Amino acid sequence: MACYISSNNNRLYAALESGFGVVAGVTAAERFTAMSLAARQETETPRRKDKTGSRTIQGIQGGLRRRTPFDLRTYVYGRGSGSEAPRYGALLQAALGAAPVASMELGVSAINGTVITFAQAHGLQPGSAVVIGSELRFVCGVTDALNVVVNAPFTEGQAAGAVAGGSIVYAPAVDLPTVSVHDYWTPGTAVQRILRGAAVDEMEIRVNGDFHEIRFSGEAADVIDSTSFQSGEGGLTQFPVEPALQGLSEMPVPGHLGQVWIGNGANRLFTLSDARVVVKNNMEFRTRDFGTLAPRCLVSGQREVTVDLEMYGQDQPVFEEIYQAARQRSPIPLMLQLGEQAGALCGVFLPSFVPAVPEFDSEDSRMRWRLKGSQAMGSGEDEIYVAFG
């Protein structure tokens, strides 16, 4: 018997819930790899102000309201095919809202700059992703059933006869679903946990680290454990057994691989040193109802999508456009491609964001631009798209 439980002996599963806080069953297909899951339960303990004749805390009788914040970190991983959803897709949907939309392979008749002509009806719409070779682009305009306009040209010199690979896109929506996160450990006698009614309040995509990272944080309705479980919790009659284990080997995408396209002139930026895209839902749990200890539902606030960028300055037209857009508060598009291999691509597209006025950092031998808190905008659930291809 080992003295301690190894932190590597941990397996996570996530699935969308059919109702708020109703634990969703999971299969081996919902297992995903992560760096860490931090979840804690905080009890809201009111302070007694009555005169007891003593300085000793005499306690409070009855149940108290609880909060269950969580923070989950993972990488961008390669997948089997372009249209295959990432294994943590339920968390992506919980962060943005809309059900993912998959696009199948399409034959290409011609590519003229940012205009792509397909050999058959494409069925794409603004925000859809197009993958050709090792590059991913987003549709920003649909001309007709055969032609679309993408946000930036392909750089690999693709010609007629190419095949656009499959992709899957996550987009914003008004309503946000909740997920159940199952947290299993070895040995089986250790405490197993389930976060029920987990709502993603903030999603962060980090670029150009050792590996590309995604972080999900928020709050859950409650945490159920195998030790203190009582029938009826989360709609369960017994604590669920972990699905039969299957081999899982996921390869993270190195953080230095990818492309950045910014501005109305579809300029490629080569000097990015760090990027951070944050989606914040400003959600609140309905926790103050009289006669209840656990949250009954959640309410989503105004969505905030912000971008932090760091880059080394150059005397190139792209930097002039960024600076002018920042000073004039003119929106421009931004696209980040994470990875450079089909089946291991992730794209983040902000059709319209206002860059913050750059801060010049001259402490190093090269001048660095920092743009903090740039705000994305839209006309209605269209300020950000996240695609995998």
N, C-alpha and C positions, 0 to 999 in steps of 0.2 A: 504494500500500500504506500502510495506517495505521500510525502509530508504536506504538499500543497497541491492545489488544482492549477494546472498549467493554463495560462491565458490563451494558449494556442488551441486548447481543446474546447473551442467555442464555435457554435454554428447558428447562423441567423436566417430567419425566413420572414417574408413580408407578403401580405395579401390584402386586397381591398375588402372592406367590410360591407355587408349588405344593409346594415343599419348602424347608427352611431353606438359604438361600444360593444356591439355583438361580435364576439370573437370569430374571425374567419378561419376556416380550416386551411391547412397548408399541405403541399405535397413536396416531393424532392425537387420539383421544377422551380419552386419559390425560394429555394436556398440561394443565398448570395454571399459573396466574400466581402468583408469589411475590415477596417483597421481597428475600430473600437465602437462600442455602444456604452454611453454613460447615461444611466437613468437613476433618478433618486426620487424618493417620496417625501414631501414636506408637509407637515401637519400645521394647520393654522391654529395656534394655541392662544386663545384670548388671555389677557392678563387680569387676574382677580384683583379687585380694588376694595374688597370688604375688609373690615378690621377683625383679625383673627387672634390678636393678643400674642402673636409669635411672628418671627421672621422666617419660619420654615414654610416652604411651598407645600400646600396641602392638597394640590391636585384638582382636577376637573372631572366630573362624572359625565359619562355618556360619550357618544362618538363625536369626532371633530372632523371638520372639512379637511380634505387632502388635495395637494397639487403634485403632479408627476411630470416634471420637465425631463427632457431627454436630449441627447446630442449624439448623432451617428455620423461617422466618417468612413468614406470608402474611396476607391479609385475609379477612373474610367478604364474599363476592361475591354479587351477584344472579345468578339462574339463569333458564332458560327457563320452567320450570313448577315448581309446588310439590313434586311427587314426583320431580323430577330430582335425582340425587345431585350434590353438589359435585364438582368435578374432582379435588380432593385427597381424595376419599372413602376411598381405600385407606389413607391415613395415619390418618384418623379410626378406621377399623376396626382398624388396627394398634395404636392407642392404647387402645381400649376392648375390642375382642375379638369381639363378636357381629356377624354379617352384618346389614347394614341392612335394615329392614322398611319397605316403602312402603305408603302408604294412598291409595286413589283417591278421587275426588270422591263425596260422599254428599249426598243431599237431606235437609234438616232440616224436621221437622214442627213442633217447638216448642222454645223455650229458656226455661227457668224458673230464673233465677239461674245456678247452676253445673250444673244438670241439662239435658242435651240429649237430645231425642227425635228419632231419625232416621226417615226415611220407609221405610227398608229395613234389613235386618240389617246391622249396621255391621262386625262382625268385628274390633273394636278390643279392646285389652287394656290393663291399667295400664302407663303409660309411653308409649302411643301419643300422637300429636299430632293436634290438631284445629285447622284453620285456617278462620276465617270472616272475610271481608273482609280487613282488614289486621292481624288479631290472631291470635296463636297460643297455644293452651292445651294442657295435658297431661292425659290421662285418669288419674285417681287412683282410680276405682272403676267397675266395670261392673255395672249393675243387672240388665239382661237383654239380649236380642238387639237391642233397639231403643233402650235408654237407657244413658247413661253419665254419670258425675259428673266434671267437670273441676276443675282446681286453683284457678281463679279465674273470676269472671264476665266476660263480654264487655262492653265499655264502649260499643260503637257502637250499642246498641239494636237488635241483630239480631232479626228476627221470623221467624215461620213462612214457609217458602218460600225461605229462604236456602240456599245451597249451601256445604257444607264442602269446601274445596279439598284437593288432594292434599298429602301430606307424606312425609318419609322420616326414620326415627329410627335413631340409633346408640345401642346399649346395651352395658353391660359383659358380659363372659364370662370363664370360667376361663382358657381358652387364648388366647394372643395370636398372630396371624399376623405374618409378616415381609413386607416390601415391597422391591422394587427401585426405586431412584430413579435415573433417567437424567438426566445433566447435560450438555446439548449447547450448543456455542458456535459463533458465526460469527467468523471464517471456518472452513470445515471442516477446515483444516489445523491448527487449534488443538487442544490436548489436550482430548479428550472423556472423561467419566468415568461410571462406574456404581457406585453404592453397592449392594452385594448383601447380603442378610440384614440389612437395616436394621430395627431394632426400636425402637419408640417407648417410651422409658422415662418421659417426661414430656410432657404436653400442657397448655398454658396458654391459656385464653381470656380476653382482656383487653377490658374494656368502657369506653366513654366516653373513648377517645383521639380523635385526628383521625379514625381509622376503627377499626371493631371488628377486633381482631387475633386470630390463632391461631398459636401457636408449638409446633412439634414438636421434641423433642430426644431423643437416645438414642445408640445405638451400632450400627455395622454390622459384619458379619463381615469385610468387606474392601472395598477400593475398587479397581476395575478401570479401567485407562485405555487409550486407543487407542494410546499410544506404546509401552508395554512389554507389551501383551497377548500371552499365550501360549495356544495352543489347550488347551481343557480347563478354563480358569478360569470358575467360575460355571456350568459345564455348557455352555459355548459353544465352538463351533469357530472362530468369527471374531467380531471386535468388531462389534456390530450397528450398522447405518446408521440414522440418524435417520429417523422416518417423514416422509412428504411433508408439508410445512408447509401448514397451513390457517389462515385468518384467526381470530384469537382476541382478542376485546375484552370484558373483564370489568369491571364497575363495582363498586367497593368500597362497602360500606354505611357512611354517615357515622356516626361514633362517638357522636353526641349523640341518635340516634334509637332509641327503644325504650321498654320498660316494665319495671318491677320489682314483683313481688308477693311478699310475705313474711308469714309467720305463719299460724296456723290460722284466723284470721278473714278470710283472703284480702284483706289490706290492700295497697293500692297505695302504693309509696314514690316520692315525687316529687323528693327532694333528694339522690339518689345522685350522687356526684362521681367515684367510681372503683370498679371491681370487678375481681376477678381470681379465676378458678376454675382450680385446678390438679389434674390427675390424675397421680399418680406410681405407677408399677407396681413399683418396687423390684426390677427384674429383674437377673439375672446371666447372663453368658455362660459356657458350659462351655469354659473356655480352658486348664485346667491338666492335661488328659490327657497322659500320657507319650507322646511320639512324634508330637505334632501341633503345628503352629504357628498354625493358624487355629481359631476357635471352631467347635464341632461342633453346638451347639444352644443354646437359651436357656431359662432357668427364671424364671418370673414369681413375684415375692414378693407380700406382702400389699399390696393396692391402698390408696392413701391419696388421698382427695378432700378438698381444703381450699379455703376461701373467704376472701379478704380483701375487706372492704367499707369504703368511706369515704362518709360522708353528712353533710349539715348537719343539726344537731339541731333538732327542733321539739317543741312540747308537744302532740303528737298521740298517739292511742291506739296506733298502730303502734310508736312508740318505747318506750312502756311495755311492750308485749308483748315486744319484742326484749330489753330490759334484764332483765325478769323471767325470760325463757327462759335468758339468759346466766347469771344468778345462780343459778338453780335447776338449770342444766344440763338443760333440757327441750328435746327436739328439736322443731323447727318446719320447715315447708317453705319453699323459696325457688325462685322462677322468674325468669329473666332473659329478656326478649324483645329481641333485637337486630334493629333495623330496624322499619319500619312500612309495608311495601308487600308485597303477595302476590308470591311468586316471589323475594323478597329478604329473607326472614325466617329468623332462627336463634334457637332457643330452648334454654335450658339449665335443666333441672329437677332439683332436689335434694329428693326427698320428705321427707327427714329429716336436718337438720343442727343441731348445737348451736352457737349463736353464741358467739363469744368475748366476754368482758366488755369493753364499749366503753372505749376510751381517749379522754378528752376533750382536744381540742386547741383552745386558746383564743388562739393567737397571732394569728389573723386577726380581722377584725371580726365574723365569725360563728363560733359554736362548731361544731366538726367532731367527729363520732364516727368512731373507727377501730376496726374489728373485725379482728384479725389472726389467721390460723390457725384459723378456725372449721372444725370437723371434720364431714364428712358420714358418715352411717351407713346401714345397711340390714340386711336379713335374708338376703340372698344375691344378689349380682350385680344390685343394684337401687338403688345409691346415687346414680346420676347417669344422666340421659338427655339426649342432644343431638339436636335435631330441626331440619330445614330445611323451610320451607313457602313 
